[in-house]
Amino acid sequence: MSRSFHIPLTGDAEALVARAEKAARQHNAEFSGDISAGRFAGRGVEGQYKVQGDTVTVTITKKPLWILWPWVEKSIASLFA
């Protein structure tokens, strides 16, 4: 089951991607992408993102059943904050 959510883009997309990539490395997660789209994976959670105007759309494509959706959304949103 996949789920998508939206995060407002509050700054430069290039800086956002750089912060997300750094945060992923700090959490031993995989991250690949650019200012328009990419993928990430770590701790059993996998997903993709797409930047559209002033919004980042994140789609979680895989997560362990025991991890609750609110925790996933909060954790992933923090990577793009």
Buried (B, 14 or more C-beta within 10 A) or exposed (E): EEEEBEBEBEEEBEEBBEBBBEBBEEBEBEBEBEEEBBBBBBEEBBBBBBBEEEEBBBBBBEBEEEBEEEEBBEBBBEBBE
